[in-house]
Amino acid sequence: MKKALFLVLLLLMFPLLGCTTEATNPHEDLCSILDGKDAWLCSKTYTSYFDTTVSLSFYVRDGETVDIEGLYTAVEGMMESLHQLFDKYHAYDGVVNVYSINHREESTITISQTLYDAISFGLEHEGEVTSDGVAMFNIALSPVLDVWHDARESSDCIQEGFYDVCPVPRTSIDGISFPVDPSQILLDSEQQTISFLEEGMSIDLGGYAKGYASEIITDYLDQQGITYLFNAGNSNVKAGGLNPRNEEGLFYIALTRPSIPITSTSYFAYLKVPGSMSVVTSGNYQRYFLGADDSLVYHHIIDPRTNYPGGEAMSVTLFFEDGALADLFSTAIYLLSVEEGLAVVNQKEGMEAIWYLSDGSVIESDHAAQYVSEYL
């Protein structure tokens, strides 16, 4: 990923935190001793970023003194900055973000290096997963995504039990030619600008924004040499270091059982993953509505071949070191048939996946079993 400059700036703002040999509670309000272990568990949650609940846990061994308060402050500063940069629905004072790009008055707009690099990342990788000659991930699909977002948020939606029931926006989709060709996005690296070569274009980084932000944040935490578990809403998790809870140093993570609707949380698997591994899930059970005229589920992952929600499974969970690529690939692979998705994952070095189907069955890629502790 192109994130070195952003990391340099962060390290200037928040220098590496040294360790000493003082065995005390790192933070009385945030940390508690792990039973039977010479280590402390520190935890904090955030609810203001990326439309989800983010939790961050640190594991501090006796003999280390870490500025826990400083680490949490640094991470929150990063999350706030990245959340604002990648937001396509809101403007922020003094911030040129995705909203600014999509609502610009001039044809060309100057953006920050961090946002430039994030957009470049999406364009560089958008053609890596294809079907029927179509790239399954496309940051220029934003005009189509806006139609479905507006449908989910429409005042014409009504609530029936656990469901939002909304009119399906067929007249705004069918037969419409949308300006979604990513080759019409022009980036100028020298001027650090972006412009569109076709009228009506806009971009959406939502398919990988959380993974990209998580990768920047966890790279910073790796620089600190601290053990952590970063969880962006159970759909994007990354660990670092060796877990002091067990001899293997692995992190145990539960996978939510997809259900429409989810009336109570249950799990279908416990995972065991090493530090440096990202676990990213895409599914149809997170944002959706029922069609008012057909009672079908219309979720938020849109197939660029049809401009309608797609996908065969209820969820796909990817294992990969790079959280940004895992997020992008999970979005694209979800839209493929399981057979097509297996072919992509099994050919991608270092990547594994688990699909959860509507009948409750599970399909694994060739070596995904190494990350499964048990199925429930």
Protein Blocks (a to p, Z undefined) as FASTA:
>chain_A
ZZklmmmmmmmmmgcdddddddcdfblklgccdehiacdddddddfkgghiacddddddd
ehiacdfklmmmmmmmmmmmmmmmmpckbccehiacfklmmmcfbfbdcddfklmmmmmm
mmmmmmmpcgehiafbdfklmmmmmmmmmmmmpckbccehjbccdddfkklmgopacdfb
fklpccdfklopaddfbehiacdfklmmmmmmmmmmmmmmmmnopacdddehhlaccded
jdfkbmnlpacddddddddddfbdcdfbdcdddehiacddddfklbccddfklopacdfb
dcfklopaedjbfbdcdddfblmlmmmmmmmmmmpcfklmmmmmmmmghiacddddfkop
acddfklmmmpfbdZZ
